[in-house]
Amino acid sequence: MTEEYRFAPSGGIPNSGLPLLVWRGALNADAEAISQHFARHGWSNGWTNGVFDYHHFHSIAHEALGVSCGEARVRFGGPGGETLTLRAGDAVVIPAGVGHCREWASEDFEIVGAYPGGGDYDIRRGDPAEAAEVAANIAAIPRPEVDPVQGHPIWA
């Protein structure tokens, strides 16, 4: 079952009309296996690391995260958003504009990130001077055809 979360703008974070998607225990908890799984569904340009401990979002790409090890509490949607606990095997798709910030993580916490079509990404922090550019960037992003977890149509 897929969980869906929606967020209103919060503290300079624009968020999105598209829902954040979460799959619990859907992936093999191994970084290489997650990266390959995402790539099979067209999500690549991956990396393995953690989640920044400050509120940020991406204005030029949607992002997939797969937890390969440990667990963390991540606040999605900016300062007024919601904190979710993510554990090894969980996956998240973050629509462009949706804020995320690590509030706590186990010492072994590790995630794999990827982007539809191997696209590039940026890091934005909600600077009001960038609001118009961010809005234009987000509006120009095509929706991916399928999700990175099940390969089903996404945000249809």
N, C-alpha and C positions, 0 to 999 in steps of 0.2 A: 504494500500500500504506500502511496506517495503522500507525504504531508505537504500542505501548501500554506504559505504565510504571505500576507500583504502588509505593506507599511506606507504610512503617509510621510510626506517630507518631514525631516527632523534635523534641526541644528545645522543647516546648510547641506545636508545630505538629501538629494532629490528623490531617492528611491524610485519605484517603478509601478506602472499599472499591471505589470506582469508579476505573477507570484514567485517567490522563492520556493524551490522544490527540495524536499529532503526524502531520501530513501534510507531506511535503517537496516544495517547489516546486509546490504545488497552486494558488497564487493569482497573479494579475497583481500585480506589485510596484508598486502605486500605491495610496495611502491612500484616495482616493475610490472606486476600483474595489473595494477590499477591503470598505469600509464598505457599499457597495451589495450586494456578493456576500453578506455576512453577513445583511443585512436581507432579502434574497430568501428566506432560509431561517428567518426569524423571530428573528434575533439582532440587537438594536439597542441604543439608548441608548449609542452609540459615542463614542469619543474617540480622539485621535491624540497619542502622546507616546512614552514609554519604559517601562522596568521599574524600579521602585524598587531601590536598592542595599542594601536590608535585607530580611530574611526577613519575609514577610507572607502573609496569605491572606484569603479572603473567606468569611464565614460565612452570607451570605444570598443568594448567587448563584454559579452556575457562570460561568466566563469564557472567552471566545474571544479569542485573540490572532492577528493576522496581521501578518507582518513586511513592511512596505512599502519599507524601505530599509536597507542596511547589514547588519551581523551583530552578534551578541552571544552571550556564554556566560551562560546562566541556570541557576542551581541550583534544581531542583524537589524538593519533598519535605522542605524544612527543612535544618538543618545536616548531617544524616546522609543527605541525598538524593543526587541524581545531577545532574551538570552536563551540559547539552545545548547544542550550538552551533546557533543559529537564524540563518537567512539569509533575505534578501529572497525572498518567495514562499512561505515556510513558514507553516504555521498550527498552532495548539495549542488544545486545549480543556482547561481546568484545572477539575477538579471542585471544588466548594466544599470548603474545608478544606485543600486542597493548597497547601503553601507554595511561594513563588517569590521569587527574589532575583537581581538582575543582578550578576554577578561582573566582567564586562568588556563593553564595547561599542565598536564603531567610532564615530567622531565623527558619522557620518551615520545611525546606527541610529534607526529609527522603527518603531513598531508601532501597529496599530489594535486597540482593544479593543471588545467588545460582549457583551451578556448576553441569554439567552433571554427572548423576550417583552418585551424592552426593560426588564427589571427593574433595580432599583437594586442597589447593592453597598456593602459596608462594607470597612474595612481593619482587620485584626486582626494582632497580633504575637505571639500565644501567651502572653498574660498568664494565669497559673494562676487568678487570681480570676474570669476570664471563662469558664472551661472549661465549666461547666454551661450557661450561656447559649449559648455557641458550639455545643455538642453539640445542644441543642434547635433552634437555628436551622438547622443543617445537616440534621437529621432532617426538618424541615418543608419543605425545598425540593423541589418537584416535578422530576422528570426531564424535560428537554426532549424533544419528540417526535423531532426530527431534529438532525443535526449541522449546523454552520454552513458547512461546506466542500462536502460532496457532497449534502446534503439527505437523507441516509439515516437510518433509525432509529438512535438513539444509545443505547448502554448497554442494549441489549435483553436 
